[in-house]
């Protein structure tokens, strides 16, 4: 049988020093060795817990356009990759009225995505404003009054009708203009 302290160099990798005035006895070393041995034996005899892998949450990428240079994220729903040409032209015309261009915003088509993907996009993007046109998928704006900006800390959120509906209705255009003025020019 080998000395019970032979395994200590495998567990104690730091140098050990004897301090003058303190005497180390063989029994202290043996006590430590026995504690380590019993702890190792308990680990070996304990039943192994096997964790089942959890389902991975798949976050679907959202089609986007723009560079978000001024911290404004715009959510739309469209059958096109981003927006149809008429809606895109109308949106850029509206944005230019509040001094925003194509690269100042990030347009995201959230037609086929879940709330987790939307939250992941917002976490990834530095944003001060979120405009949501014709969608109820963005949880933060569910149940909010249309064309009424919602302040949350340093961030502003606005829920509106779809761009197509706004383009065809003068009253909705006025309501959008008033809301955008309070957000961007106010």
Secondary structure, DSSP 8 states (H G I E B T S, - for coil): ---TTTTHHHH--S-----TT----HHHHHHHHHHHHHHHHHHHHS----------------EEES--TTSEEEEE--SSSS--HHHHHHHHHHHHHTT--GGGEEEEE-TT--HHHHHHHHHHS--SEEEEES----GGGTT--TT--EEETTEEEEEE--HHHHHT-HHHHHHHHHHHIIIII-
